[in-house]
């Protein structure tokens, strides 16, 4: 069964992530897409993964670009979204 990314699910996840997990979003984007990101705001999610608007340096300016971070696992139910986001978090360097 394919998970349906309905508007209410997308809105709830985006609101929660942007409201409570801004630092985590930036860490995920830096780890999996743009190490040079200055900021990351979740704007959407779907079968391909999490879609972020990311500010990155271009010369002396910051420009915004859209990046997608792919899911690290299949999403079969809403609870899988949380598990996938946790799995995307960078592991702390314990050296």
C-alpha positions in Angstrom: 0.0 0.0 0.0 1.3 3.5 -0.9 1.1 6.2 1.7 -1.0 9.1 0.7 0.5 12.5 1.4 -2.7 14.4 1.9 -2.7 18.2 2.3 -3.6 17.9 6.1 -0.6 15.5 6.7 1.8 17.7 4.8 0.6 20.9 6.6 0.8 19.2 10.0 4.4 17.9 9.4 5.6 21.1 7.9 4.1 23.2 10.7 5.6 20.9 13.4 9.1 20.7 11.8 9.4 24.4 11.2 8.0 25.2 14.6 10.0 22.8 16.7 12.9 21.4 14.7 14.6 24.2 12.9 18.1 23.2 14.0 17.4 19.5 13.1 16.2 20.5 9.6 19.4 22.4 9.0 21.5 19.5 10.2 19.6 17.1 7.9 20.1 19.4 4.9 23.8 19.9 5.6 24.3 16.1 6.0 22.4 15.0 3.0 22.2 17.8 0.5 24.0 21.1 1.0 26.8 21.2 3.6 27.0 25.0 3.0 23.4 25.7 3.9 22.8 28.7 6.1 19.2 27.9 6.7 16.6 25.3 5.9 12.8 25.6 5.9 10.6 22.6 5.2 8.0 23.4 2.5 6.7 20.1 1.4 7.0 16.3 1.6 6.0 13.5 -0.6 7.0 10.2 -2.1 10.4 11.6 -3.1 11.3 12.8 0.4 11.4 16.2 2.3 11.4 19.4 0.2 13.3 22.3 1.8 13.9 25.9 0.8 17.6 26.4 1.6 19.6 29.5 1.8 23.1 29.0 0.4 26.0 31.4 -0.4 26.5 32.6 -3.9 29.3 35.1 -3.8 28.7 37.6 -1.0 24.9 36.9 -1.1 22.6 34.2 0.1 20.2 32.7 -2.5 17.3 30.4 -1.9 17.1 27.0 -3.7 14.8 24.0 -3.3 16.5 20.8 -2.3 14.9 17.4 -1.7 16.3 15.0 0.9 15.2 11.4 0.0 13.5 9.2 2.5 16.0 6.7 4.0 13.2 4.0 4.2 9.8 3.3 2.7 6.9 5.4 4.1 3.9 3.1 4.5 2.1 5.0 7.3 2.3 8.4 9.0 4.4 7.1 11.9 7.1 6.2 9.4 7.6 9.9 8.7 8.9 10.5 12.2 11.1 7.4 12.1 12.6 8.5 8.7 13.3 12.0 9.9 15.1 10.6 13.0 17.1 8.3 10.7 18.2 11.3 8.6 19.7 13.0 11.6 23.5 13.1 11.5 25.2 10.8 13.9 27.4 12.6 16.4 31.1 12.2 15.9 32.3 10.3 18.9 36.0 10.3 18.1 
